[in-house]
Amino acid sequence: MTLAENCVERDVSAWSTGYKPLPLDFIDGPEHPLCEKFGNLVEQNLQFYIDQLSDDGTWDISWNWGSYSEAYAVARQQWKGILAVNRYKLLKAFGCLGT
């Protein structure tokens, strides 16, 4: 828990660039003890996910390999799927999805 508290990116304006650990990378639902520690950052992180949702219902990754373009294209699609599953689970756990 201490490591998560120390490494999470608290500058919301930096969340969309590169790979940065966000509060919800360490939290699986509203009962998690880090919710209280991170406070308003959790709500900001939920809103960030909602705002970043694309028209096709996925999230793009915020990092780029800079090389190996063919392998990167495959990995990018796989990571988009991983992000979608994980983020939809979080949004559901926090009651952000309609019924």
Residue pairs with C-beta under 8 A, 6 or more apart in sequence:
1 33
1 34
1 37
4 21
4 26
4 34
5 34
5 37
5 38
7 21
8 21
8 22
8 23
8 25
8 26
8 38
8 41
9 15
9 20
9 21
9 22
10 41
12 41
12 44
12 48
14 20
15 22
15 45
15 48
15 62
16 48
16 52
16 62
17 62
18 62
18 63
19 62
19 63
20 62
22 45
22 48
23 34
23 38
23 41
23 42
23 45
24 42
24 45
24 46
24 49
24 87
24 90
26 32
26 34
27 34
27 35
27 38
27 42
27 90
28 89
28 90
28 93
29 90
29 93
29 94
30 93
30 94
30 95
35 42
42 94
46 90
46 91
46 94
46 96
49 59
49 87
49 90
49 91
50 91
50 96
52 59
52 60
53 59
54 60
57 84
58 80
58 81
58 83
58 84
59 80
59 83
59 84
59 87
60 76
60 80
61 76
61 79
61 80
61 83
64 72
65 71
65 72
65 75
88 97
91 97
